[in-house]
Amino acid sequence: MNICAIICELNPFHNGHEYIFRRAREITSADYVIALMSGNFVQRGFPAITDEYTRAKCAVECGADVVLELPAVYAIASADRFASGAINILASLPVTHVAMGTESDGDDVCIAAEIQHKQSEKFINILKCGLGSANYAKSLTAATAATAASDYGKDEAAFASMLAKPNNILAVAYKKALLDSSSDVKFTPIKRIGDETSENSYGRYASASEIRSNINHKEIERTMPKRTYDILMSELSAHPVDLNAYSAIMLHSLRGSEVCNIENTPDCAEGFGYKIKELAHKCASYDELLSKLPTSRFTRGRIMRICAETLLGITKEMQNSGYHHTRLLAIKRDALELLGAFPKSVITNKKSESAVPDDMKDIFRIDKKASEVFSIITKAPDSFYRKLPIF
């Protein structure tokens, strides 16, 4: 049996996602396609556009057979931790393939992953030199591109440009995580189609960020399958994210947190916690805080992750714990046989929560807290254990 997994956010689900799910099923001859999807918070450290159950419903309507939750401890993380956490969860499941949409040629993605996995002396030296004047992400790109040029005959500038594209960054991280874990799961990169990364088009394909930015424009409807568009609009009408409420919750959290707890989040570093704490008391809003904090080393995205990790209580130790439990969010009726093949690490209800070891319970509770915060900022009932949707 072939089971293909797609690690995703679906924030929101659009035509590009539908294409990736369809092509993944075709290329891998998958009997089932599983979406391992971020929950109520996404990688940039911000609440998703709608709750996880709404997005899971969109996924099973338009391509997935099963939707599992990528826990917040990994969903709110840098690319390498996001990928390694997701791959660690998939390693416990009967998955044969991992598919990923990329902006560029899959061969280059695999070369980049191999370079970062092998970490040759040349690569390490270039990386260390770059860290003296740039942040880690830029230094990693430079070291990978330089090694690709010298060892694989690639054009260094073009390779660096390839590595700067958001989906390629994650794809490289997924492939590297598979190599690091010596996994037998087959990596299946799928070239994206259409102008999905455009910031000003209203064609059939648009990026998720473009859709979110223009969600009130009627033209956005054409960028999404009609069924998922209707589901999204219905949920947004009833329970839109209240950014003012989120700002207030975030400032309250940062002001009340100890500096040591801020600095124990995975994306923080010693000394920066003091700056966050100080500005949290001085700023009148979360947006004001974000406008004053970024530096060459601490980008806006990294800072948003630090703040979300502080709010939810995510620590460095948690991300390195090997946690591999995941919750079942949605399943098609004709995929119910998969439930028998899933290990106890897949949580289907309150009773199966007992399978989470005591020393991992705090990590499991992070997702409960994320659900509670999301319910407050959307003025919706807390739905952490909503009745399992079966379609």
N, C-alpha and C positions, 0 to 999 in steps of 0.2 A: 504494500500500500504506500502510495506517495502522498505525503502531507507537506504542503508548502506554507511557511509562515511569512507574514509581512509585518515588520515592525513599523509602527506608524503613530501619527497623532490625529489625523483626519479632522483638522481644525480650521474650516469644516471639510466635509467630504465633497470633492469636486470631480469634474470629468476626467482629470488627469489620474486621480485615484482609481476611478472605475476602469480606466485603460490598464493601469498597472495590475490590478487584481485579475482582469481578464487574461492579460498576456502571461502572468505568472501561472495561472491554471493551465494555459495552453502549452507553454514552454516546458513545464515540469511534469505534464500529464498528471496533475494532482487530482487525487480522489477527493481531497478536502483542502480548503484554504483557511488558515487561521490568521486572524489579525491580532497581534499583540500590541495593544493600543494604550497610549498614555491616558491616565485617568482625568481627574478634574483640574490638574495643573499640567502645563506643558514645559518643554525643555527650556524655554527662555525665562522660566520662573514667573509665569503669569497665569491667571485662570484661563481655562479653555473658553471658547465662545459659547458652548453649551455643555451641559453635564455629560458624563461618560455614557450613561444609558441612552441618551438621545443620539449621540455619535455612534454608539454600537448598533443602534437600530438602523441608522443610515448605512452602516457597513454591511449588515446582513441583507438589507434590501438590494444592495448593488455590488455584490462580489464576494463577501466573506461567508463561510459556513459557521464559523465560531469566532467570537470576540472575547479575548482575555485581557485583563488589565495589566499594563506595565506599572508596577508599584511606583509611587511618588519618589521613593528613595533613589530610583534610577531615572525616572522620567524627568526630574529636575536635576540635570547633571550635564557636565561637559560632554562632548561627543564621545570620547573614549570610554568614560564611565557609563554613559547612556547605553552604548553599544555592548560593552562587556557585561553589564547587568542583564540586558535583554537576552544576549546569547547564553548566559548562565541559566536563565529560566528556560529557554528553548531546549537546552541540553537535557533537561529532566522530562521532556515531552517526546512523543514518538514522531518527531519532525524529521523529514528527509531533505528539505530544501529551505533556504531563506532567500526571498526575492527582495529587490530594492530598486526603486526608480533612481536613475542617475541622469545628470545633464550631459555626460560625456561618455566616451568609449569605455566599455567595461574592462578591456585589457589594461588600460592605463590605471584604472582604479585598483586592479589586482596587483599591478607592479608597485604602486605606491604602498599598498598594504604589506607587500612582501618586504619592501625596504624598511618600513617602520617595525615590522616583526623581527627581521634579522638584526637590525641595529648594529651595522658594521662600525668599525673604528672610525672610518671616514665620516660616516653619518653622525656619530656621536660628537666628534670634534666640531663639525659644522654647527650642530645644534647648540653646543655649549658656547661657541663664539657668538652666535646670534642672540643668546639670552642676555648678553651684556647690554644690548641696545634695543631689544624688542620684546614683546610678550611671547609666551610659550607658543601660541597658535601660529604666529608669524614665523617664529624661529623654526618650528616643525615643518612648515611649508617650505621654507628656504632650504632646509637640510634635505628634505625628501626630493625636491626638484633638482638640487645640485647632484645628488646621488643618482637620480634617474638619468641625468645628462651624461655623467661620467661612466656609469656602469651599464646603461641600457640604450645609450645613443639618442635620448630624447632631447627635444628642444627645451632648455631650462625655463625660459620665460613662459612658453605655452603650457608646460607642465605645472608651473606655479599657478597660472591662471585657472587651470583645471581644478587644482586643489582648493581654490578659493570659493568654489561654488557650493552652496549649502548642502545639497543632496549628495554631492560627491564626497564631502567631508564625512558625512555619516556612513556612506557606503564603504569608504576606506576603513573606517573604524569597525564596521561589522565584519568585513573580511579579515582584518587584523585580529579581531577577537576570536574568530574561528580558527585562525592559524595559531594564536597563543594557546588556545585550549586543545589543540590537536583534534578538533572535531571532524567527524565524518560527514557532517551536514554540508550539502552542496550550495555554494553561493551563486545566486542567479541575478546578475545586474540587468536591468531593463532600461533601455534608453527612453527617456521621456519624449513625448510628442507635443507639438504645438508651442505657442508662445507662453509657456506656463510661468516663466520667470519675469515676464514683462510687468512693469509697474504702472502702465497706463493703457492697457488694452482691455477691450470688452468682447473679445472673440470667444470662441468655444472653450479655449483653455486659458486659465489664469492661475496665478499662484494663490495659495491659501492666504498669505498676508495681504495680497491685493483684494481678495474677496472680503476679508475682515475690514479692511480700510474703507471699502465702498459698499458695505452690506445694505445700505438703504437705497442704492441705485437699482432700479428695475432691471437694467441691462445685465446685472450680475446673474440673473436667473439662467441665462444661457450657458453659464460656465459650470453648471451643476446638473446632475440628473434631476428630472422634475420631482420625483418622489422625495429625494433627499432635500431638495430646495423647500418643498412644502413642509416637511418635518422640521427643518431648521427654522423657517419663518414662524411656524406655529409656536415653537418653544421660545424663540426670542420675543415674541409678542407677549407671552405669558410670564417669562422669567429672564429678562435681560440682565446681564452682569452690571451691577451698580459700581462704577469705578470710584465714586466718592466714598462708598462704604468700604471698598477694598483699601483705599488710601488710608482711611481712619484706622482700620484694623491693623494695617502694616505699621503705621507710625506708632500705634499703641504697643505693638509687639517689640519693635526695635527699642523704644524708650524704656521698656520694662525688662529688656534682656541684659544679662551680664556680658561684659566685653569678652570674657573667656568663652561664653557659649556662642557668640557671633563668630569668633575666630576658630571655633571647633567645627564649623560647617565646612563641607568639602571644598568649596570654592574660595574660601577666605585665606588670609595669610596673616602672620603675626604683625601687629601694628595697625592694620587696616580697620580692625574692629573698633578701635578708639575713634577713628574718623567717622565711621558710620553712626556710632552712638552719639557723638557730639552733634552731628548735623541733624540727626533725628529729633533732637530736642530744639534745634533752632529753626527747622523748616516747618512750614505750615501745611505742606502736602507731600505725598509720596513722589509726585512728579517733580516738585522742587528739589527734593532730595536727590533724585536720579539725575537731575540736570547739573548738580554741583559735585557729584562724586567721581565720575569717570576720569581715568588717567590712561596713559599709554599701556600700562600693565593691567589695569582693571577696567575692562570695557563695560558699557551699559548692560549688555547681556549677562556678563559675569556677575555684576552687582545685583541685578534682579534675581539671579539664582541664589546669591548669598542671602538676600533678604527673605526670599521664599523659604529657603532652608532653615533660616532662623525662626520664622513664623511657625513652621510645621515641626521643628525639632529634629531635623535631619543632621546627623553628624558624620564625620569622616569614618568612624568605626562602622557605622551602619552600611555605608557604601562598600566597605571592604569585607563585609561579614559573610558573603556568599549566599545571601538570602535568595531563595528561588521559589517563593510562593506567589501565586497569582490567582485572582478572582475571575470566575466565569461571569461575563456580563450579558452575553446573548448567544443563542445557538439556534440553528435551523432544525426543524423537526426531523428532516431526513439525515441529520448529522448526529442524532442522539446516541448512536452506537459508539461515538468517540468517547462519551463519558466513561465507558467501561475501560477504555485504553488509557485514560488520564491517570496519573499518579495521585496520591493523597495530597501532594503539594498544590493541586488545583482546588481552590475553595469555592464550593457551590452554594453554601448556605451557612447559617450560624453554627450548625452542628459540626460541619467539616472544618470550622475555624480551629477546633481543638487540635487539628493536625499540626498547627504552627507550634514549634517548640517554645518553651518558656523564655529562653534566652533570645528569641526572635520576636516575641510579642510586641515589644516597643516599636519595631519596624512596621509590623502589621497595623498598629494603631495610628501610624502616620497617615495612612490612607483614610482612616476614620476621621481624623482631624481635618484633612483636606476636604472631605465631603461636608463636614460641619461648616467650615469657612465658606465653601461654595454655596451652601444652602442659604447662608446669611446674606451674601452679596447678590443673590438672585431672588431673594424673598420666596424661596421654595422650601417645602418640607425636606428634611434631611433624608436622603434616599440611599444610604450606604447599603442597606440590604433590601433593595426593591425586589419584588417578586421576579424571579428569573424569566426574562422574555424568551419565549420559544415561538418560532415563526414557521 
